[in-house]
Amino acid sequence: MDVLRLYIETPGDPAALSGWYARNRTNGVFEGMVGSRTNGRVVLEFLANQAAVDTVAVFSGEQRGDSLVGSFVGVPGPVVFLKR
């Protein structure tokens, strides 16, 4: 994943999250994302074609400073999203 943008839709805890991501920044295609943050735990559903019924992948992790650290469900190995 080249880039993602995450928005906090509802402040507080729990919080609703939304955003977009691009798998290949050069093709200019941005896909949707929805999720939640509860007690420091973050779950993000990566969507195809901005459709909430078409989940491509699910990330589960936690916020650590300016980063999200966790993994994709069903995929081995850690994932770190760094804020730029």
C-alpha positions as CSV (number, residue, x, y, z in Angstrom):
1,M,0.0,0.0,0.0
2,D,1.5,3.3,-1.0
3,V,-0.6,5.8,0.9
4,L,-3.7,6.0,3.1
5,R,-5.6,8.9,4.7
6,L,-7.5,8.2,7.9
7,Y,-10.2,10.5,9.4
8,I,-11.8,10.4,12.9
9,E,-15.5,10.8,12.3
10,T,-16.6,10.7,15.9
11,P,-14.4,12.0,18.7
12,G,-14.0,10.1,21.9
13,D,-14.0,6.4,22.6
14,P,-15.2,4.4,20.7
15,A,-14.5,6.4,17.5
16,A,-15.8,5.8,14.0
17,L,-13.0,6.0,11.4
18,S,-13.1,6.5,7.6
19,G,-10.6,7.2,4.9
20,W,-9.1,6.2,1.6
21,Y,-6.1,4.3,0.4
22,A,-4.1,3.8,-2.9
23,R,-2.4,0.6,-3.7
24,N,-0.5,2.2,-6.5
25,R,-0.1,6.0,-6.2
26,T,0.8,6.3,-9.9
27,N,-2.5,5.1,-11.3
28,G,-4.6,7.7,-9.3
29,V,-7.1,5.1,-8.1
30,F,-8.3,5.7,-4.5
31,E,-10.3,3.1,-2.6
32,G,-12.4,3.5,0.6
33,M,-11.9,2.5,4.1
34,V,-14.1,2.3,7.2
35,G,-13.2,1.3,10.8
36,S,-13.3,1.9,14.5
37,R,-11.1,2.6,17.4
38,T,-12.1,1.3,20.9
39,N,-9.8,1.3,23.9
40,G,-6.8,1.9,21.8
41,R,-7.6,-1.0,19.4
42,V,-8.0,-0.1,15.7
43,V,-9.9,-2.1,13.1
44,L,-9.9,-1.0,9.5
45,E,-11.8,-2.5,6.6
46,F,-10.2,-1.8,3.2
47,L,-12.9,-1.6,0.6
48,A,-13.1,-2.1,-3.2
49,N,-14.7,0.7,-5.2
50,Q,-15.8,2.6,-2.1
51,A,-18.4,-0.1,-1.4
52,A,-18.9,-1.1,2.2
53,V,-20.2,-4.5,1.1
54,D,-17.0,-5.3,-0.7
55,T,-14.2,-5.7,1.9
56,V,-10.8,-6.5,0.4
57,A,-8.8,-6.8,3.6
58,V,-9.1,-6.2,7.4
59,F,-6.4,-4.6,9.5
60,S,-6.4,-5.1,13.3
61,G,-3.9,-3.3,15.5
62,E,-3.3,-0.5,17.9
63,Q,-2.1,3.1,17.8
64,R,1.4,3.6,19.1
65,G,2.4,7.2,19.0
66,D,2.1,8.3,15.3
67,S,1.9,4.8,14.0
68,L,-0.6,2.0,13.6
69,V,0.9,-1.4,14.4
70,G,-0.9,-4.7,13.8
71,S,-1.6,-7.2,11.1
72,F,-4.0,-8.0,8.3
73,V,-6.5,-10.8,9.2
74,G,-5.3,-14.1,7.6
75,V,-1.9,-12.7,6.5
76,P,1.2,-13.6,8.6
77,G,3.6,-10.9,9.7
78,P,3.3,-7.5,11.3
79,V,2.2,-4.3,9.5
80,V,3.2,-0.8,10.5
81,F,1.5,2.3,9.1
82,L,3.7,5.4,9.7
83,K,2.4,8.9,9.8
84,R,4.2,11.3,7.4
